[in-house]
Amino acid sequence: MNLKQLEAFLWVADLQSFTKAARQLYMSQPAVSFQIKALEEDLQAVLFQRGDKKMVLTDAGRLLYPEAKQMLQHYQKIKAGLDDLKGLKTGRLVVGAGTIPGEYLLPLFIGEFKKKYPGIQVTLKVSGSGQVERWIRHREIDLGITGMSVEGEGIDCAPWFPDQLSLIVPAAHPWADIGTIMASDLKNESMIFREQGSGTRRAIEQKLAEQDIAMEQMRIGMELGSTRAVITAVEAGLGVSIVSRYSVRESLKLGWVREVLVAGLDLRRCLYQVRHNQGMGGFAIDAFAGFINDREMHKRFFTDKETPPS
């Protein structure tokens, strides 16, 4: 039994004629007769009996009729839903992101994406990059954006967006007027860091290691669970820190903190797009991934000062 047979059955039942049903189905009358015969053989039941110039349903036909109608309606509903998905009129996706991309970048992309595809529901979950990696591995999200590269079986990880880390100090700090320090000078200051496992923390550890500076040599004054908390602590004069320039733009503009260069320390990094290569995928997630990878969209959210060299 297939949908074509059921459709032929319903038309014959409604019009009480093979010829009229064939006209509606754009088929020949023998083709319609063949569909009904095949359906009867499959069900091992006679569905029609010939009456006075018309086809009349048998008891078996009357039993099948409402079920066949419901099955065809379900199919049409599913097909219409799939057409909407293909046309991106509907759909849903769940994105997980580390603090920097989740709080300062992705809301901009999602806002623009929703303007283009208002019918697609986007859920954004924000946590540390380590948690985003776990969400991906457990397939709890469709796409992840992290501040660190993620490796492992079944994981696809690719560079997504450039980021620039910046050393920030309180406005009244002596370094604020110097402008540039040496990397070794960091060992003498009370440093405020994100918690272990965050993408920013790992990036800083890697950058310092490139200068032969181990975390054990640093004076860690605080470890905080959010970038906003780190910036607030620096504004309060509790220490200095290295954070994403995206997160500190407003504080720099208002003069609450100052940016200091570190000679020889390359603080550029990359944010990464992570997916499970055995994930379900779908029209909505593929459209969103293509959208956030559009280079023209990237340019819209960068200023010349913030754009790290490619």
N, C-alpha and C positions, 0 to 999 in steps of 0.2 A: 504494500500500500504506500502510495506516495501522494504528495500534495497536488500534482497534476490530475491524478485520478479523482481525488476528493473534489477538486474544483469542477471537473467535468460532471461528477455526480450531482453536485449542488445545482449547477445550471440546468441540467436535465430535470431535476426534481422541481425546480422553481418554474421552468417554462413548459414542463411536461412534453418536451419534444426534443429528439436528438438533433433535428435539423436546425431548430431555433438556437439550441445550445451551441451547436457548431458555429453558427454565425457570430455569437457573442465571443467565442473563444478564438475566432479566426483560424478555425480548423475545418477539415473536411468532416462530413457526417460519419464516414467509416472510421476515421481516426477517433472520434468521440465514442463510437460504438466499441472500438478496441479498448479504450481506457476503462469503460464501464465493465466490459467482459473481464479484463484483467483484475479489476477490483473485486468482482464477484468470485472469481477463481481464488483470489487471495483470501477472501473472507469465507469462502465455501458457503455462500448464501446468494439467493436471487434477490436483487434489489428493486427491480421494476417488473411490472406486468403490463402488457399492452391493453389499454381500454378502448373506448370509442374515440378513435383518432388521437389519442393522447397516451402518454406514459404515466402509469400510476405507481406510487410507492407500495411495496409489499410491507409486511410487518417488520422484516429485517431492515428494509429501507427507511421506514419511519423511526426505527431505533437508531440507525446510523446518522440520520439527518442532523439533529441538534448537536451531536458530538463533532461531526464533520465541520459544521458551521463554526463551532467554537475553536477547533483546531486551526481552521483557516484564518480566523480573526487573530488568534495568538501569533501565527506566522507573520501576518501583515503588520502587527504591532511590533514584533521583533525586527522585521525588515525596515520599518519606518525609523525605529530607534537606531539601527545600524547606519542608516542613511544620514541621520542627524550626527552620529559620531564621526562618520567620514567627512561630513561637511563642517565638523567642529562647532556644531550648534549646541552640543551638550557633551558632558563628560566630566570626569573628576581626576585629580592627581594629588599626590602628597609629596611635598618636597621637604627635605631635612637639611639644615644648614648650620654651620658654626656661627659663633656670635657675630663676627665681622660681616660675612656675606649675608647672614640672616637678618641683622638689624640695620645695616647701612646700604646694602646693594639690592638684594632680592626684592624687597618691597617695591623698589622703583621698577624693576623688570616686570613683576607680577601686575603692578598697576597698569602698565602699558599693554601687557598681554591681555588683561581683562577688557581693555577698551576694544581690542581687536576681536576677542572671543568672549563676549559677556556670558555666554551660556555654560562655560567651563568653570567648575568649582575647583579652586586651588587652596589647599591647606598647607601652611608653612609651619614646620616645627623647628624651633631654635634650641640648640644646646652646644656643648663643646664638640670639637671635631671628633674626639674619641667616641662619643655617643652616636654621632652621625654615622661613623663607620659601623658601629654595632647595628644600627637601624638598617643599614644597607645589607649587611650579612644576614640578618634575620628577615629581610624582605618586608620590612615594616613601612618603608617609603619607596617611592618610585625613582627618585633622583636625590643625590646628596651633593652638597657643595661644602668643601672642607678647606681648612687653611694648611693642610699637609697632604702629601701624596699617600695614597692608600694602595697597598699591594696585597696579593693573595689570590688563591684559586677562585675563579668565578667572578672576579672583580675587574671591571673596566674603569680605569682612572686616566683622565687627560687634563692637561692645563686648561684653565678656563679664563681667568681674569687676573691681570697684574695688580699687585698691591705694593705699597711703599710703607715700610715701618719707619717710625720717627722716634727719636729720643726726646722726651718732653721733661721739663723741669718746672718747678714753681716760678712764678713771675719774678720773685725777689731772690732767686737762687744766684750765686756767684757765676755759674756757667752761662746764665742768660745773657750776660754782657760780653762773654768771651766769644760765643758763636760756634767755636769748634774745639773739641777735646780729643784726646787720644783714647783708644779703646781700653788701654790699661787703666785709665782714670776711673772707669766704671767700678773697678774693684774696691774703690775707697768710698763709694756712696751707698746709702741705704736704698736698695732697689725694691720696687713694687712689681710683682709679677702676677700674671694669671695663674690659675691652678695648673698642676701637672696634667698633661693630656690634652690641653687646649692647643689648637693649631698655632696660635700666636706664640705660646710658650715654647713649643717645639722649634718653631722657626728661629726664635731668639737664641735658644740653646745651640742650634746648628751654626748660626752666624758667629756666635762667640767662640765656638770650637774651632772655626776657621782661623781665628786669631789666637789660638792656643790658650783660650781662657775657659776653664772648666767652671761649672755652676758652683762647685765646692769652694771656689775662690771668691764668689760673690757674697756681698752682705745683703741677704734677703730680709728686708724689713717686714714685708707682708706678702701673702698670697691670697688673691681675691677671686671670686667666682664669676665676675663679669668685667668687661672692658670699661663700662661706665663707672663701676666702683673704683677701678684703678685710676681713671682720670680724675675722679673726685678726690681721691686720696692725694694725688699729686697737687691738685689745686689747693688742698688744705695744708701743703707744705710737709707732708709726711714722708716724702722721698721722691725719687725720680723713676721713670719707667720708659719702656719702649712699647709703643702701640701702633696700630694701623693709622695712617694719616686720615683715612675716611672717618674714623671714630672721633678724631680730635679736632676736626675742622672748626667747629663752633667755638670751642674753648680757645683755640689759637686766634681766631678772629676777634674774640672779646678780650684777648690779652690776659686771660686767667692762667695760662701756661705759656711757656716759650719753647720753641723747637731748637735743639742744639745738634750740630753735625758731629759725626764721629769719624775722624780721619782714618782712612783705610778700611772702614767697615761698610760693606755693601749691604744695605738694609732692604734691598728689593726682594720680593718673593712673589710666588704665584698662588692663587687660589685654584682648587681642583674640582672638576666635575666627576662624580663617582656614580656608577650604576652597577647593578648585579646583572651579569650577562645572561642569566637564566630567568630574569624578571619577566612579568607578563607583558610589559610594553603596552602599546595602545596608541590610538590616534592622538589623544590629548597630550600624553607625555612626549611623544615624538615631535609634536608641534611646539611644545614648550622648550624642549631641548634645542630645537632649531632656532627658536626665537632668541634665547639667551646667548646663543653662539654667534648671532648676527653681528658682524664687526661694526656696522653702522649704529646699532643699538649701544655698543660699548662706547663709541665716541660721544654719544649723547650724554653719558653720565660721567665723563672725564672732563676736567679742566686741563689746560695746557700744563699748569704747574704740577698737577697730581699724576699726570700720565707718565709712568716709568718708561724708559726706553724699551723697545721691543727686543 
